[in-house]
Amino acid sequence: MTQRRKIVVVLKGYPRLSETFIAQELLGLERAGFELALVALRRPTDKKRHPVHDEIRAPVHYLPEYLHEEPLRVARAFVHCLAKPGFWRSLPAFTADLWRDRTRNRIRRFGQAMVLSAEWPKGGDWLHAHFIHTPASVTRYTSTITGIAWSCSAHAKDIWTSPAWELAGKLASTRWTVTCTQTGFEHLRHLAGGRPHVHLSYHGLDLSRFGVFDGVRSSFDGSQPETPVTIISVGRAVEKKGFDILLRALSLLPNDLHWRFEHIGGGEHLKKLQAMAAELGIAKKVSWHGPLSQTEVLHHYRSADIFALACRITADGDRDGLPNVLVEASSQALFCVSTNISGVPELLVDGENGLVVPPEDPQALANALERAIRDPSLRQRLGEAAERTVRREFDHQTSIHQLKTLFETEWQAAQ
């Protein structure tokens, strides 16, 4: 029997409402028999937690978010690391990185790696980073200092906003890397020179939390003011989510069509979007719920008629991978309309289990929304097809099994 080893998981922040896919993976690994220790680069800012966070048993260790805030802690770590041969081996890689990225952020990541190395969780003998940008930087430096191997889960923004030289360096250092979309997989495999240690692994969904919706969707068609069609969207108010495009699309809907829009999530652009809704003359039809727990979000999936998300690629390359909220909504047979970027087409096929339009095109999105609002039978047919897709292809147990196999293969080789 393969000996299980304790995995030290490095995260950007924990817990985070917007990263349920990570929490569900952590819980899945614990249930599969792995012992975890969580290390976060920053403390939580969300006021709420999902139920899954309370089920994870792993202890959480917080590194200094800014080195100058805990100088004695950093100094003790520096003295501790000086005696480690790995510290001196790590300096050339850090110096090369700093030469190309002359920022305080780079210095901070090396300092956090020193602290993690000095305050190493008892019994930890494997490192795993969630996100291939800053958490992987800390993990890579820590791996070199401690001599402990590491692996990585890459997602979306972390891939597409990181320079190729940095990604290639990390891919050459990691034992293996998984990513959650075909486009991300192809990009990383190319940067890895075709090495077979990059793997495609969809996050999937914990279907025990998203049971089959046995209710009845409304047959509203937008023709009556007293029975408007409910459109919802879930996500942080950030540029890549395209909520400005969605608001413009809603403003383009015919005046005789009756609908209401509900947004769930926080985010830095929330007030800007609220002002935009007022400028477009649709503010009275829009509700802003703010961040909600997973249980509350599920209730909204089950009471809505349409889910919409206008994903886009931003100027700096930031984008979603396969938004987990699309998988969640689809699991409830809720009709979805989105855009054809990143991993969205890996879930939704236009006209088969949803409607998919080009990004940055409010009119195309408005046309799709109008079509869905006026045709409740279309919503039902495509929503049910999307649910079948999720339950057939996006069960998170598949991803947990893949990770379990990858970890155990490494450990078998080490015995």
C-alpha positions as CSV (number, residue, x, y, z in Angstrom):
1,M,0.0,0.0,0.0
2,T,1.3,3.5,-0.9
3,Q,2.3,5.5,2.1
4,R,0.3,8.7,2.2
5,R,2.3,11.9,2.7
6,K,1.3,15.2,4.2
7,I,0.7,17.9,1.5
8,V,1.4,21.5,2.2
9,V,-0.9,23.5,0.0
10,V,0.0,27.1,-0.8
11,L,-2.9,29.4,-1.6
12,K,-3.2,33.1,-2.4
13,G,-5.9,33.6,0.2
14,Y,-8.1,31.4,2.3
15,P,-11.0,31.1,2.6
16,R,-12.4,32.9,-0.4
17,L,-16.1,32.9,-1.5
18,S,-15.1,33.1,-5.1
19,E,-12.9,30.0,-5.0
20,T,-15.3,27.2,-4.0
21,F,-13.7,25.0,-6.6
22,I,-10.5,25.0,-4.5
23,A,-12.3,24.4,-1.3
24,Q,-14.2,21.5,-2.8
25,E,-10.9,20.0,-4.0
26,L,-9.3,20.4,-0.6
27,L,-12.2,18.6,1.0
28,G,-12.2,15.9,-1.7
29,L,-8.5,15.2,-1.0
30,E,-9.1,15.0,2.7
31,R,-12.0,12.5,2.1
32,A,-9.7,10.5,-0.1
33,G,-7.4,10.1,2.9
34,F,-4.8,12.8,2.4
35,E,-3.5,15.0,5.3
36,L,-3.2,18.6,4.3
37,A,-1.7,21.8,5.8
38,L,-2.9,25.0,4.2
39,V,-0.6,28.0,3.8
40,A,-2.1,31.3,2.7
41,L,-0.3,34.4,1.4
42,R,-3.0,36.7,2.7
43,R,-5.8,36.6,5.3
44,P,-9.5,36.4,4.3
45,T,-11.4,39.5,3.5
46,D,-14.9,38.0,2.8
47,K,-17.4,38.3,5.6
48,K,-19.1,35.1,4.8
49,R,-18.0,31.5,4.4
50,H,-19.3,28.6,2.4
51,P,-20.4,25.4,4.3
52,V,-17.5,23.5,2.6
53,H,-15.0,25.7,4.4
54,D,-16.2,24.5,7.8
55,E,-15.9,20.9,6.7
56,I,-12.2,21.1,5.9
57,R,-10.1,19.9,8.8
58,A,-6.7,21.1,7.7
59,P,-5.0,23.8,9.8
60,V,-4.3,27.2,8.1
61,H,-1.0,29.0,8.4
62,Y,-0.8,32.6,7.3
63,L,2.4,34.1,5.9
64,P,3.2,37.8,6.4
65,E,1.2,39.5,3.6
66,Y,3.7,42.4,3.6
67,L,7.3,41.8,4.9
68,H,7.6,45.2,6.5
69,E,4.6,44.4,8.7
70,E,6.4,41.6,10.5
71,P,10.1,42.4,10.3
72,L,11.2,40.2,13.2
73,R,9.4,37.2,11.8
74,V,11.1,37.7,8.4
75,A,14.5,38.3,10.1
76,R,14.2,35.1,12.1
77,A,13.3,33.2,8.9
78,F,16.3,34.7,7.1
79,V,18.7,33.6,9.8
80,H,17.2,30.1,9.8
81,C,17.5,29.8,6.0
82,L,21.1,30.9,6.0
83,A,22.1,27.5,7.3
84,K,20.3,25.6,4.6
85,P,22.3,24.6,1.5
86,G,19.0,25.0,-0.5
87,F,18.9,28.7,0.4
88,W,22.1,29.3,-1.5
89,R,20.8,27.2,-4.4
90,S,17.7,29.3,-4.5
91,L,19.5,32.6,-4.9
92,P,20.4,32.3,-8.6
93,A,16.8,31.6,-9.6
94,F,15.5,34.4,-7.4
95,T,18.1,36.8,-8.7
96,A,17.3,35.9,-12.4
97,D,13.6,36.4,-11.7
98,L,14.2,39.7,-9.9
99,W,16.3,40.9,-12.9
100,R,13.3,40.4,-15.2
101,D,10.7,41.5,-12.7
102,R,12.2,44.3,-10.6
103,T,9.3,44.7,-8.2
104,R,8.6,44.6,-4.5
105,N,6.2,41.8,-5.2
106,R,9.1,39.6,-6.3
107,I,11.1,40.3,-3.1
108,R,7.9,39.7,-1.1
109,R,7.4,36.2,-2.5
110,F,11.0,35.2,-1.7
111,G,10.6,36.6,1.8
112,Q,7.4,34.6,2.2
113,A,9.2,31.5,1.0
114,M,11.8,32.0,3.7
115,V,9.2,32.3,6.3
116,L,7.4,29.1,5.1
117,S,10.7,27.3,5.1
118,A,11.5,28.4,8.6
119,E,8.0,27.7,9.9
120,W,7.5,24.5,8.0
121,P,4.3,22.6,9.0
122,K,5.3,19.5,11.0
123,G,5.3,16.3,8.9
124,G,4.8,18.1,5.6
125,D,6.7,16.4,2.8
126,W,5.1,17.6,-0.4
127,L,4.3,21.1,-1.7
128,H,1.4,22.0,-3.9
129,A,0.5,25.4,-5.2
130,H,-2.9,26.6,-6.3
131,F,-2.4,29.1,-9.1
132,I,0.8,29.3,-11.1
133,H,1.5,33.0,-10.5
134,T,2.3,34.3,-7.0
135,P,1.5,31.1,-5.0
136,A,3.7,29.1,-7.3
137,S,6.5,31.6,-7.0
138,V,6.5,31.2,-3.2
139,T,6.2,27.4,-3.6
140,R,9.0,27.2,-6.1
141,Y,11.4,29.1,-3.9
142,T,10.4,27.1,-0.9
143,S,10.9,23.9,-2.8
144,T,14.5,24.9,-3.6
145,I,15.3,26.0,-0.1
146,T,13.8,22.9,1.6
147,G,14.5,20.3,-1.1
148,I,10.9,19.2,-1.1
149,A,9.3,18.5,-4.4
150,W,6.3,20.5,-5.6
151,S,3.3,20.3,-7.9
152,C,0.8,23.0,-9.1
153,S,-2.8,23.6,-10.1
154,A,-3.0,26.4,-12.8
155,H,-6.3,28.0,-13.5
156,A,-7.0,31.1,-15.7
157,K,-5.8,34.6,-14.7
158,D,-2.6,33.1,-13.3
159,I,-1.8,31.5,-16.7
160,W,-2.8,34.3,-19.1
161,T,-1.3,37.2,-17.2
162,S,2.0,35.6,-16.4
163,P,5.0,36.1,-18.8
164,A,6.0,33.0,-20.8
165,W,9.5,33.0,-19.3
166,E,8.1,32.7,-15.8
167,L,5.7,30.0,-16.7
168,A,8.3,28.0,-18.5
169,G,10.7,28.2,-15.5
170,K,8.0,27.0,-13.1
171,L,7.0,24.2,-15.5
172,A,10.6,23.0,-15.7
173,S,10.8,23.0,-11.9
174,T,7.4,21.4,-10.9
175,R,7.0,17.6,-10.8
176,W,3.6,18.0,-12.5
177,T,1.0,20.6,-13.2
178,V,-2.8,20.3,-13.8
179,T,-5.0,22.9,-15.4
180,C,-8.7,23.1,-15.9
181,T,-9.4,24.0,-19.6
182,Q,-8.2,22.7,-22.9
183,T,-6.9,26.1,-24.0
184,G,-4.9,26.4,-20.8
185,F,-3.6,22.9,-21.1
186,E,-2.4,23.4,-24.7
187,H,-0.7,26.7,-23.7
188,L,1.2,25.2,-20.8
189,R,2.1,22.0,-22.6
190,H,3.7,24.2,-25.4
191,L,5.7,26.2,-22.8
192,A,6.7,22.9,-21.1
193,G,8.3,21.8,-24.4
194,G,5.8,19.0,-24.8
195,R,6.8,17.3,-21.6
196,P,4.0,14.9,-20.5
197,H,3.8,16.3,-16.9
198,V,1.1,18.8,-17.8
199,H,-2.4,17.4,-17.4
200,L,-6.0,18.5,-18.1
201,S,-8.2,18.1,-15.1
202,Y,-11.7,19.8,-15.0
203,H,-12.6,20.9,-11.5
204,G,-16.1,19.6,-11.8
205,L,-18.8,20.0,-9.2
206,D,-19.5,18.3,-5.9
207,L,-22.9,17.0,-7.1
208,S,-23.8,16.0,-3.5
209,R,-24.2,19.8,-2.9
210,F,-26.0,20.4,-6.2
211,G,-28.7,17.7,-6.2
212,V,-31.1,17.3,-9.1
213,F,-33.6,20.2,-9.3
214,D,-37.0,18.6,-9.0
215,G,-39.0,21.8,-9.1
216,V,-40.8,23.3,-12.1
217,R,-39.3,26.3,-14.0
218,S,-41.7,29.1,-14.9
219,S,-43.3,29.3,-18.3
220,F,-43.0,33.1,-18.3
221,D,-42.3,34.6,-21.7
222,G,-41.8,38.2,-20.8
223,S,-45.2,39.3,-22.2
224,Q,-46.8,40.2,-18.9
225,P,-45.4,42.9,-16.5
226,E,-46.6,41.0,-13.4
227,T,-44.6,37.9,-14.4
228,P,-41.2,39.1,-15.5
229,V,-38.5,36.6,-16.6
230,T,-35.7,36.4,-14.0
231,I,-32.2,36.6,-15.3
232,I,-29.3,36.1,-12.8
233,S,-25.6,36.2,-12.8
234,V,-23.0,35.3,-10.2
235,G,-19.5,36.7,-10.1
236,R,-17.2,39.4,-8.7
237,A,-17.6,42.8,-10.4
238,V,-14.3,42.7,-12.2
239,E,-13.6,43.5,-15.9
240,K,-13.2,39.9,-17.2
241,K,-16.7,38.9,-16.1
242,G,-18.2,41.4,-18.6
243,F,-21.0,42.7,-16.5
244,D,-20.9,46.0,-18.3
245,I,-21.5,44.1,-21.5
246,L,-24.4,42.3,-19.9
247,L,-26.0,45.5,-18.6
248,R,-25.7,47.0,-22.1
249,A,-27.3,44.0,-23.6
250,L,-30.2,44.2,-21.1
251,S,-30.7,47.8,-22.0
252,L,-31.1,46.8,-25.7
253,L,-34.0,44.4,-25.0
254,P,-37.3,45.6,-26.5
255,N,-39.4,47.8,-24.3
256,D,-42.4,45.4,-24.5
257,L,-40.3,42.6,-22.9
258,H,-40.6,42.2,-19.1
259,W,-37.6,40.9,-17.2
260,R,-35.6,41.5,-14.0
261,F,-31.9,41.0,-13.4
262,E,-30.3,39.8,-10.2
263,H,-26.5,40.0,-9.6
264,I,-24.8,38.0,-6.8
265,G,-21.2,38.9,-5.8
266,G,-19.0,41.7,-4.6
267,G,-16.1,43.2,-6.4
268,E,-14.2,46.4,-7.0
269,H,-16.5,47.7,-9.9
270,L,-19.8,47.1,-8.2
271,K,-20.6,50.8,-7.6
272,K,-19.5,51.6,-11.1
273,L,-21.9,48.9,-12.5
274,Q,-24.8,50.2,-10.3
275,A,-24.2,53.7,-11.7
276,M,-24.1,52.3,-15.2
277,A,-27.5,50.6,-14.7
278,A,-28.9,53.9,-13.7
279,E,-27.4,55.7,-16.8
280,L,-28.9,53.0,-19.0
281,G,-32.3,53.4,-17.5
282,I,-32.6,49.9,-16.2
283,A,-31.8,50.4,-12.5
284,K,-35.4,49.6,-11.4
285,K,-35.2,46.2,-13.0
286,V,-31.8,45.3,-11.4
287,S,-31.1,43.9,-7.9
288,W,-27.7,43.7,-6.3
289,H,-27.4,41.0,-3.7
290,G,-23.7,41.2,-2.8
291,P,-21.7,38.1,-1.8
292,L,-23.8,35.1,-0.8
293,S,-23.1,31.7,0.6
294,Q,-23.2,28.6,-1.7
295,T,-26.5,27.6,-0.1
296,E,-28.0,31.0,-0.8
297,V,-26.7,31.0,-4.4
298,L,-28.2,27.5,-5.0
299,H,-31.6,28.9,-4.0
300,H,-31.3,31.6,-6.6
301,Y,-30.3,29.1,-9.3
302,R,-33.5,27.2,-8.6
303,S,-35.8,30.2,-8.6
304,A,-34.4,31.9,-11.8
305,D,-35.2,31.4,-15.5
306,I,-31.9,32.4,-17.2
307,F,-28.3,32.5,-16.2
308,A,-26.1,34.9,-18.1
309,L,-22.3,35.6,-18.0
310,A,-20.6,37.8,-20.6
311,C,-17.0,36.5,-20.1
312,R,-14.3,38.5,-21.9
313,I,-10.5,38.7,-22.4
314,T,-9.1,41.9,-20.9
315,A,-6.3,44.0,-22.3
316,D,-3.7,42.4,-20.0
317,G,-4.8,38.9,-21.0
318,D,-6.9,38.1,-17.9
319,R,-9.9,35.8,-18.5
320,D,-11.9,33.1,-16.9
321,G,-11.1,29.5,-17.4
322,L,-14.3,27.5,-17.2
323,P,-16.4,29.6,-14.7
324,N,-17.6,27.3,-11.9
325,V,-20.9,29.3,-11.7
326,L,-21.8,28.1,-15.2
327,V,-21.3,24.5,-14.1
328,E,-23.3,25.1,-11.0
329,A,-26.2,26.8,-12.8
330,S,-26.2,24.1,-15.5
331,S,-26.4,21.4,-12.8
332,Q,-29.8,22.9,-11.8
333,A,-31.1,22.6,-15.4
334,L,-31.0,26.4,-15.5
335,F,-30.6,27.7,-19.1
336,C,-27.3,29.5,-19.6
337,V,-26.1,32.1,-22.1
338,S,-22.4,33.0,-22.2
339,T,-19.5,33.8,-24.6
340,N,-17.2,31.6,-26.6
341,I,-13.9,32.2,-24.8
342,S,-11.6,30.0,-22.8
343,G,-13.3,26.9,-21.4
344,V,-16.9,28.0,-21.9
345,P,-17.4,26.1,-25.2
346,E,-16.0,23.0,-23.4
347,L,-19.3,23.0,-21.3
348,L,-21.8,24.9,-23.5
349,V,-22.5,24.1,-27.2
350,D,-24.5,26.8,-28.9
351,G,-28.0,25.6,-29.6
352,E,-27.5,22.2,-27.9
353,N,-27.3,22.9,-24.2
354,G,-27.2,26.7,-24.1
355,L,-26.6,29.8,-26.2
356,V,-23.1,31.0,-26.8
357,V,-22.3,34.4,-28.4
358,P,-19.1,36.3,-29.3
359,P,-17.6,38.4,-26.4
360,E,-17.7,42.2,-26.5
361,D,-21.0,42.1,-28.4
362,P,-24.0,43.5,-26.4
363,Q,-26.3,43.2,-29.4
364,A,-25.6,39.5,-30.0
365,L,-26.1,38.9,-26.3
366,A,-29.3,40.9,-26.3
367,N,-30.6,38.8,-29.2
368,A,-29.8,35.6,-27.4
369,L,-31.5,36.8,-24.2
370,E,-34.6,37.9,-26.1
371,R,-34.8,34.6,-27.8
372,A,-34.6,32.8,-24.5
373,I,-37.0,35.1,-22.7
374,R,-39.7,34.7,-25.3
375,D,-39.3,30.9,-25.6
376,P,-39.7,29.1,-22.2
377,S,-39.7,25.7,-24.0
378,L,-36.2,26.5,-25.4
379,R,-35.0,27.3,-21.9
380,Q,-36.3,24.1,-20.5
381,R,-34.9,21.9,-23.3
382,L,-31.4,23.4,-23.3
383,G,-31.3,23.7,-19.6
384,E,-32.0,20.0,-19.2
385,A,-29.4,19.1,-21.8
386,A,-26.8,21.2,-19.9
387,E,-27.7,19.4,-16.7
388,R,-27.1,16.0,-18.4
389,T,-23.7,17.3,-19.6
390,V,-22.6,18.3,-16.1
391,R,-23.7,15.1,-14.4
392,R,-22.1,13.0,-17.1
393,E,-18.8,14.9,-17.6
394,F,-18.2,17.4,-14.7
395,D,-18.4,15.3,-11.5
396,H,-15.6,16.6,-9.3
397,Q,-14.8,13.0,-8.1
398,T,-13.1,12.5,-11.5
399,S,-10.7,15.4,-10.8
400,I,-10.1,14.1,-7.2
401,H,-9.3,10.7,-8.6
402,Q,-6.8,12.2,-11.1
403,L,-5.0,14.2,-8.4
404,K,-5.0,11.1,-6.1
405,T,-3.3,9.1,-8.8
406,L,-0.7,11.8,-9.6
407,F,0.3,12.2,-5.9
408,E,0.4,8.4,-5.3
409,T,2.4,7.8,-8.5
410,E,5.1,10.2,-7.2
411,W,5.2,8.6,-3.8
412,Q,5.4,5.1,-5.2
413,A,8.4,6.2,-7.2
414,A,10.0,7.6,-4.1
415,Q,9.7,4.3,-2.1
